[in-house]
Amino acid sequence: METVLHKPLRPDDLVILQLRGTMAKHPEKPIVHYGVPEWCNNNEELSATAELERHLSNIIRQESRSLRNDTDCKTNWDESDTSRMLRDRVWEVSRCKELLVTCAQQVDDEIDALTLSKTRTEETLAATAVPHEVTMESLTLREGRQGFELVNDPVEKELKQEVHVIEKVQQALQNHIDRAFEQLVILQKIRQQLTADIQNKMETLDIDNTCLALTITSPQISLKPDPTRIPAGSCTPHEWIKFTQLNLARAREAMEMSEQMREDMSLTRVNLQNELKTQQRATEFALRKRNHQEQQACRELEWQLKNTEDEIANMENDISKLDADLRAKAAPMKLAHTRLENRTCRPGMDLCRDEAQRCLVDEVNQLQATIAILKEKLCESQHSLQRLKLHHNQLMQDHSRKRESLALEQRCINIRSRLIPILYDDDTPVPLLLLTSSSGRSRKHLEAQ
């Protein structure tokens, strides 16, 4: 289809067209004729109107140009100002993100340090099982003493005190482990909050950087419905910075508490180590002293046994001699009795109580007295021998009990060689142990040396 170009109509042409149209509609009416003055006035009026319209149009065009320049400058300035604000916002969010990332790294380091300290404390707690077992075994062994050896001596007191110290150590370490576990939960929660805040800020940076990269020629731009609305859940810049500062303050406070807790655990381990080591030394000193006393008592009893056995042998020898002497007095007694009895057969006046008779009677009396004395002494010697043998038996029993007690003391000393240092520094290797941490994780070994 061809396009028809029309020339713009002049005012005179418009008048002619109007007249033609009027004549076409009212052909019956006569054509109005104007005079020359009217024609001139009309021309002047049309010229004045044209000049006025052109003047007004010129004013409007000037105002339009000024408005376009002003609006272009304003638009460009607003876009530039918005871009600058976006760049400032990106820098501010980036700075906050860096602070959060640094804080999160510090929280991770503190979690690792507290976990290591907690692990060391758990290892220390697990290592107290051996000293406790040794001490309880020593007490059980010493309950096997019999008789007068079952005494409440200083060793018994020190062993019971050592059990008390170990149980106190275990309770203190367990309390530290529980508090460390609770602190780790707090640190993990704070770490999650920091991670969420960092993730939000990373997404914010992506969005703001994308917005900053957009221009008026970008293909992604378009008109949106109600873009100036306030989104639900939005906050003020003060609330935003307050939220980040609160997260950082909570993290720093938790890290300070964790650091103090680690120092307390380390100090507690050292103090408990010194206390337990002091008590173990006191127990070992009491054991050695008691062992020395037992050895002295055994040697004393052995010396007493030897002397008693010698005395028993001497007493048995003397009893044998007394018995032999007593039997030896029978012949003189028989002789004296026979002489006296034979002299009673003397006749008449020869049955005289002469000196011989008196001597025989004195001899018989003396022999009877001697036999009585010998019998009394023999009986006394036999009773003494019986008492010696009875006491020797008691000495043997007591010596046996002392030997058993000494053996038990020696066993207590020997089993205490199983004791190992139960507290360690961070660089000290620990023995192979099977334990379960407070978090429920089982480890088959702990840095076996």
Order of alpha helices (4+ residues) and beta strands (2+ residues): alpha-alpha-alpha-alpha-alpha-alpha-alpha-beta-beta
